[in-house]
Amino acid sequence: MLEGKRILLIVGGGIAAYKCLELIRRLRERGAAVRCILTEAGGQFVTPLSLSALSGDKVYGELFSLTDEAEMGHIQLSRDADLLVVAPATADLLARMAAGLANDLATTALLATDKAVLAAPAMNVRMWWHPATQRNMTRLREDGVAFVGPNEGDMACGEYGPGRMAEPAEILAAIESLLGAGGPLAGRRAIVTSGPTHEPIDPVRYIANRSSGKQGHAIAGALARLGAETVLVSGPTHEPTPRGVRLVPVETAAEMLAACEAALPADIAICAAAVADWRVANAGAGKMKKVEGVLPTLSLVENPDILARLSRRPEGRPALVVGFAAETDDLIGNARAKLTRKGCDWIMANDVGPASGTFGGERNQVHLLTRDGVEDWPAGSKAEIAERLARRIAAALGATPQGGGRP
């Protein structure tokens, strides 16, 4: 997808710089040419030799190098690329970009370019939330800089929160999206459900599941980056809407089903949402008052089974319907039974027991069940799982006519 594309990778000074080595490898695998600028601070974390060995090209670092200027001047260096990628984009580097400074080779190349720029921020959580950093982000977005991440999680400094650099898979997908590489799912339409549903008990209370929406949103973004027209039907979540995805916000299971059916026809349907199995039969119009010593009786009824409804549609069934089986025991057995019971094509089975850290976490481990057997996927970030699933879907639909037939 990136055959013949030229990437200028600017490596900033942060512990996440090591991820750039994996990013270079993935870019080269997809046919892109990579040239690197290593900042002085970045050189404290990765070496020119490692970058050069993986990129197959010279690494640049000195603004006033007579040799470098003679061979590849800083103006030409910035304009010879199809895209400039800054990773990790530290708070200092973002500040200098926002101010339009040109006091080293990296910022000079960024100021001199007329090409698109993608930045992957990485810094301490307090630095990320500082008003100065947020002002710089706003200015850079206004200037047309695109961003991927940062993610939330544990940091090298021991704190937790947003500030982790996006994973190589996420940066790669953002690069593909920015370069308009088309993608193997171009012309396809996908529906993805994500997040929990909230089933009201009364105006202030509800029944819900422990879902953050991280995996579903990541899948929607991965499909969009591979070219699919993607509709994300999501229950309440704090996750940002992925670039290139149309969000349809809902609250209840009934609303989610209606939104999915309204989004048809589609080639792909992925039910990643944690839909509440039950709802209160007669939700109160007013707040239920607590009466000392008296427990309220809630009458529950089943919610619509969205996965089964999409899988068993007599007409207009998506060519590929994928469900999720979130289990705490007998993972494969329960997932295999769900595959048969729901009538879908694939099931993504994952352990959501308390020790797994899946709900609300950044990582996941899944097993893909198809009619042909089980694929045990290695653990990875939810972005990596999403990318792998999107590419697996693209391969399965490669020979399938649009709008009909199962893969």
Secondary structure, DSSP 4 states (H G I P E B T S, - for coil): --TT-EEEEEE-SSGGGGHHHHHHHHHHHTT-EEEEEE-TTGGGTS-HHHHHHHHTS-EE--TT-HHHHHHS-HHHHHHS-SEEEEEEE-HHHHHHHHHT--SSHHHHHHHH--SEEEEEE---HHHHHSHHHHHHHHHHHHTT-EE--PEEEE-TTS-EEEEEPPPHHHHHHHHHHHTT---TTTT-EEEEEESB--EEEETTEEE-----SHHHHHHHHHHHHTT-EEEEEE-S--PPPPTTEEEEE--SHHHHHHHHHHH-S-SEEEE-SB--SEEETT--SSPPPPBTTB-----EEEPP-HHHHHHT-SSS--SEEEEEEEESSSHHHHHHHHHHHHT-SEEEEEE-STTT--TTSSEE-EEEEETTEEEEPPPEEHHHHHHHHHHHHHHHHTTSPTTSS--
